[in-house]
Structure formats: structure tokens, C-alpha cells
Amino acid sequence: MLTVNENSRYFVPAPAVGSILGGAELAALGEVVRSGESLSQGRWRDAFEQAMREHVGSRYAMTVTSGTVAVALAVHLLDLAPGDEVIVTPQTFKATVDPLLAHDVTVRFCDVEPDTLNVDVDSFESLITPRTRALILVHYGGRPARMDEIMRVARRHGVRVIEDCAHALGALYRGRRPGALGDIGCFSFHSSKNITTLGEGGMLTFDDPEWAERLDRIRSNAADGVLIPSPLSAGPYQHSEPWMMWAGDSYEKECLRIRHPGSNATLSEAGAAVGLVQLERLGELAGRRRWIAGRLARTLAELPQVRLADVPEDIHHPYHLFTFFVRPGQGVSRDEVIHALEDAGVQVQVRYFPLHLRPEWRGRGHRLGECPVTERLWFHEQVNLPCYPSMTDGQVEHLVLALKSALTGRRDTGERGTSSYEEARA
Ligand SMILES: *Cc1c(COP(=O)(O)O)cnc(C)c1O
């Protein structure tokens, strides 16, 4: 069923919901509502976390309330100190990098590969100094970054790697899953992502038991501090008294330093129950994205005006985003292509504005020219097309025609896009 808002001028809108929710999700929600159990920190969270551990192949998988919170807590776990340096990709959503604004560290934006928009390994290595503590990267659009090469460089220099896997659920890299390739993986289950936990949700994946202990404290309103046994534990109050049970280890510990005051960042049982069902449907949801992406890629492969990244055999791409590049000097500009697509009712979002040029980062001294490839692609070449499971076959065919027309249609009539789109359809 086509569900296009009648007031919308878009026949193929950008996705508001990335996955499809149906009867199985409703049944899971019904079970939670009827259970009478706590709606927080219960068995659905445990089951969802276990399923994600098995899926990703990490020792720990811990839910939080969003992908943004996941990255912020991953950065926290690194214990960055003033003067430390962190290398980041500029080609991602702001939540990948902006948690660093709260830390007194030097941030270096590294450039991206011109075909994948993922971190360029040479650019990353060239920015490493003795003070470099971490790299934060994204698997852009779901396509895994060159993790073997990146981790070789990172390990050689003692640099930790945070993978932002917000797009990459369902991806495979040389038989392994993003989220288990670096030191910490961060997932988002926002409404627009590959699966959703009812609108908002996130997850961290990693292997370090100390991180698991610290993270579990923070997300359940306990301080992350450096604690040692207290001499008071030998005092007059006995821990075996019933009211002392509720004090936990409070009385028996001494705090030397607070790293994080603690927060409430655990995913609700309703979200976890829906996430569990969505994870079971991941193959089906990603399969539909891959089918649409295949159709778009075959269309574009015939057109000399564009270039696409090829996808090697050892990568499975879940196509959270479908991206192509308009070649300069081939008779049509990127901006003309986007105008023509918009005129044909296709909503185009170019993701993402280079982060080093956002005001927060310019305010810290970052400048145009810092990441020339990222800038050239975003300002002149890059296009992202709608590609999500709820797109109908009719919308896909409309998009294919609009695309052919936008790239090859005559635009010397004074009218953009629409007229040549109509010709292509006729
Ligand atoms: C969506 C997204 C996030 C943030 O996730 P939320 O769950 O929306 O907070 C972080 N990084 C990237 C790359 C994203 O696309």
C-alpha cells in the first residue's frame, strides 16, 4: 500500500521509518503489556542483548536509549585526558563526533575515500601523533570501512577504534560483523535505521569486562567512580540487616574519583521486545534494501554521467543509504540532477554536511580545505537516493525513470526535469 501524505509534493519521500513494523511487533508489544512485569531492565532487554551479542559476535552488547547516547558513553569509556588527540571522520551524522565537544581534547578530521565515503587509511595514519588516543569512524551508509587495514595501523600506534554502526546492522565484512571489528561498536535503533526499537534506542558492543561493569553502572544511575574498600565496612552497622541490603555496597566503599555521575540510559522493555522481533526480520528488511539498491545500481551502471563504488565479494552491504556520484564535465551537474529529481517528486537528502564545517567545529578553528575530498564530494558530486524497505515497486520504478531522465534528459527547454521525466515515461 502506498502511504504518501497527500499534502506532500513527494511521490518518493526520504524515509521517515527505515524498517517495516507489523503483526509480529504488535504481538511482542502485547505480550509486554499483558505480562504485568516491570517495564524496565527485565527479560526482554536480556533477550535482545543476548541476540545482539550472538549476531555481532561480541562478548557484551548493552542497550541504551539512543545511538547518540551510545557514542557519548563509548567516548566516556576511553577516559580521555586534556591534551589527548582523537581522529574522526567528517562524513557522518553529527552524533558520531559531537560528544567530543564536551571533552578537552584535540580533534583531527581525516579525509574519506572518494568512492565509499569511508575513512581513508592513509589520511588516518598521517594524522597520528604520540598523543593520539582514538579513531571514531562510521561505516558510511552501511558499507564497512577498510577495518583490517585500519586496525593494523591503529594497533601499531596504540589507538582505540570506536565504530559507529548506526547504518551497518546487517553488514558483513570478510565474514565478520561491524561492531566486533574495532574496540567499541555503537548502534542506533532510531525510527529511520535498519531496525527500530519503537522509534528510539541504541546499543554498545565490546569485549572488555571492565567497560561492561562501568557502563552498567552509568546506565542504571550509579556513579562511575574509582572505588576502594572502606574502613567503615568494619564499623558498627551490619550489612546483613534488611535495610542495609538497599544500600548495596555504598557503605563499604570509598570513592577516590568520579568519572561519570551516572544516568538513566537503559532501553525500555517495550523497545527491547520490538527490537528482538525486528532483529529476527533483519534479513528480510535488508534484503528489500539490497533489491532496491541493485535495481538503482543497474540503472546507473549504464550512464556515463555517474560513478558508483563497486562492492567487493567479501562485503555484504545493507544499504542504509544508497549513494552515487555525478562525474564533473559530463554535461550535467550534481545540482541539476538533484533539482530534476526533486521536480519529479523524489526527495533527495545529501548526507552529511561535512562536520568540520559546522559552526561548533569552525568555532574550534576548523576550516574549509581541511578535508578536500569530503568537501568536493559533498558540494559537487554526491547524491543519496531514497532506499528503504517500505518503498513500493511502483515507487522504485518511478525513481528509476526519474533518475534516467535527470541524468540524460534535455534541460535546454527552460524547464527542468519534469518535462523530460514525462518524455521518459511516455
Ligand atoms: C542515527 C545516527 C546516530 C544517532 O543515533 P540516534 O539513535 O538517532 O541517537 C549516530 N550516528 C550515525 C551515523 C547515525 O546515522
PDBQT file of the ligand as one rigid body, heavy atoms in Angstrom, charges set to zero:
ROOT
HETATM    1  C1  LIG A 501      21.331   7.979  13.548  1.00  0.00    +0.000 C 
HETATM    2  C2  LIG A 501      22.773   8.091  13.767  1.00  0.00    +0.000 A 
HETATM    3  C3  LIG A 501      23.310   8.301  15.044  1.00  0.00    +0.000 A 
HETATM    4  C4  LIG A 501      22.485   8.633  16.239  1.00  0.00    +0.000 C 
HETATM    5  O1  LIG A 501      21.558   7.692  16.570  1.00  0.00    +0.000 OA
HETATM    6  P1  LIG A 501      20.243   8.097  17.377  1.00  0.00    +0.000 P 
HETATM    7  O2  LIG A 501      19.704   6.775  17.812  1.00  0.00    +0.000 OA
HETATM    8  O3  LIG A 501      19.342   8.804  16.422  1.00  0.00    +0.000 OA
HETATM    9  O4  LIG A 501      20.633   8.963  18.514  1.00  0.00    +0.000 OA
HETATM   10  C5  LIG A 501      24.686   8.284  15.191  1.00  0.00    +0.000 A 
HETATM   11  N1  LIG A 501      25.479   8.115  14.132  1.00  0.00    +0.000 NA
HETATM   12  C6  LIG A 501      25.009   7.947  12.884  1.00  0.00    +0.000 A 
HETATM   13  C7  LIG A 501      25.957   7.750  11.767  1.00  0.00    +0.000 C 
HETATM   14  C8  LIG A 501      23.629   7.950  12.664  1.00  0.00    +0.000 A 
HETATM   15  O5  LIG A 501      23.165   7.803  11.416  1.00  0.00    +0.000 OA
ENDROOT
TORSDOF 0
